Amino acid sequence: MDNLTIIICICAVVSMLPATYVFPDKSSRLLMGYVLLGVLTCMVAAGVNEYVLRLCDGDMLYLTTCIAPVIEEIMKALPILYFALVFSDDRKTLLSISYAMGLGFAMLENMMILTDSLSGVTILWAFVRGFGAARMHSACTALVGRGIAYVRNRRKLFYCGTLSLLITAIIIHALFNTLIQSEYRELAFVMVMLMYMPHIIRGIRRLSGRKNVPAGDGNQTA
């Protein structure tokens, strides 16, 4: 791992660290803490990937499509699994911190890629990384978090269910990395957008439901 990666990580951590205790409510501090944890996890994963890359004789395509998805998804899932086992398996909480974890991971990854290829980046590149890779990381981690909330208290499903969730996230991650480096890169963004469609539809339904509530149906007192 080069010094520039460490410097970027320190800048991100130092800027976000105060937010983990200045927010008045616990849920906001928890979310910011997992964004921060995602940044740190990305730094560790970058070091592991760099070591594995040397073992693969510098074959970056093989690393990004076969090895990195396994390393990164396992490392992102471990803090979520720990939280579910030790603190709470509440579905909404696990989904929120999982998304925050993936977001923090993607933030540092984008900054590292930006500094590695600064001369070749464009505004389009920024949109590609923001709407593509960043959303993919968050979606894969959220998939694991939401699934763990379901299998946590089901003893017969917990081990095989957690493993299945990890494998699914790894496959999605590897498929995205494969498509984004091929001539069919547009399909990578279609895949990510399809993953978010249930959340988009749910959000639209909530908004429409609120609009349909009559004005006099609020909290009334006698």
N, C-alpha and C positions, 0 to 999 in steps of 0.2 A: 504494500500500500504506500503510495507516494505522499509526500508532505502536504501537497495541495488538497488531497482528499481529507486529511485530518484537519487542515485549516478551515475548510468549508464546513465540516461537521461541527467544529468548535464555534464558528460564527452562528450556525443555526441553533445549537444547543444554548449558547449564552443568551441569544435574543429571546428564546422561548421559555427558558427556565423560570424567570420571574412569574410568568403566567400560571405556573402550576400551584402558586400559593396566594396570588393577589385576587383571583376570582372569588366572589363571595359564596357561590354555591359549590357543593361537592362534585356534582356531575360535570360542571365546566372544567374544574381542576383535573378530574379524572380523564376527560377527553384530551385536554392539552398534554397531560402526562403521557398518554399513549401515542400522541403525535410525536412527542419527544422521544419516546421509546422506539418508535418506528425509525426515526432518524439514526439513532444509535445502532439499531439492528442492521440498517443498511450499511453502515460503516464496517461493522463486523463481517457482514456477508461479502462486502467488496474485498476484504482481506482474504477470506476463504476462497472466493472465486479467483482471485489473482494467483493464489497458491496452486489451485487445481488447474488453472490455465497453463502453468509451467509444466505440470505433469502431462498435459494434453499436447505438448509441443507447440503451444501457441495457436491451437485450432479454435478460434473465437466462435465460429459457427457451431461447432460441436458443443462448446461450453454453453452458449446461450440457448440452444435448443434442447439439450439433453441433461446437462449437469446443473446449471444455475437455477432453473425452475424448482428442482428438488431441494437444493440448499436454501433458497430464499423462502419458499413456502413453508418449509419446516421451521425455519427460524422465526418467521412471522407468526406462526401458529402457536409456538410454545408459550409466549406470554399470555395469549388468550386462554389457552388450556389451563395454565396456572391460575388465572383469575377465576375461571369457572370452578375449579376444584377447591380453591382456598377461600374465596370471598363470596361470589354469587354466580348463579347460573340463570339469572334473569335474562329473558330473550332480548328485550330492548337494550339493556345495558351491554350485553355481549355484542350485539349488532353494532352499537355505536362505537365501542372501543375498538372493534375489529376494523371498522371503516377508518377510524382515526389512525390506527396502526399502519394500515396500508397507505394512507395519505402521507404520513411522515416518511415512510420508506421511499415512496415515489418522489417526494420533494428532493431528498438528498440525491437519489439516483439521477434525476434530471439535471441537477446542478453539476454532478460529476461528469455526465456525458457532455454537458454544455462546455465545460472547461477543457475537456479532452479534444473537442472538435470545434473550437470557437470560430475558426475562419470559415467553416462551412455551414454554420447554422443560419436559419432564416426565420422570419415571422411564421411561415407555414410550419417549420420544424417545431416551434413553440406550441402551436395548436395541436400538432400531431402528438407530441409528448404529453400535453395537458389532457386532451380528450381521449387519447389512446392508452398509452402505457400507464399513466397515473390512475385512470379509471380502472384499468385491468388489475393493478395491484390491490386497489381498495376493494374491488368486487370479489377477488379471490379470497382475500382475508375475511371479508364479511360473510362469504359463503361458509367458511370454516366456523366462524363465530356463531352464526345462526344455527348451523347444524349441531354444534356442541351443546347449545342450549336445549336442543331436542333430545339428544342421546345421553345427556349427563346423568339423569336419574333412571335410565333404563339399562340395568346391569348387563343384560344379554346383548344389547346393541352398542354399548359404550365403546369397547375396544375396536370391534370391526367397523362400527359407524364412524369413529374418529379417523381410522385409517382410510376408510372410503372417502371421507371428506377431503383429507389431505391429497389423496391420489387424484380426485376430481380437480382440485385447485392446481395441482402440478400439471395435469393434462391441459387445462385451459391456458395456463401460463406458457407452457411449451408450444402449444398451437399458436398462440398469439405471436410469440417470438419467431416462430417459423414463418408465419404469414407476413409479418412486418418486414422480413428480410428477403421476401420473394417478390415476384412480379404481381402477386395477388394481394398486395398490402392493403388494398381497400377492404378486403374481406375481414381483416383484423379489426377494423373500426366497426364494421357491421356486427361482428360477434360481440364486441363490448357493448354496443348500443342495445342489442337484444338482451344482454344480461341485466341491463338497467330498466328495461321496459316494465316489468312488474311494479317496480318502485314508482315509475313515472305514472302509470295507470292508477296506482293506489293514491298518489298525491292528487291527481286530477279528481278522483272520486271524493276525496276528503273536501277539496275546495268546492266542488259542486254541491256536496251535502250541506256545507255551511251556508251556501248562498240560498238553498231551498228552505232553510229553517225560518219560520215566520218571526217577525220582529218581536212579537209579544211572548215568544216561547223561551225567553231567557229565565234566569233565576228570579223567581217572584217571592215576595214576602207577604205574609198576611197582614 
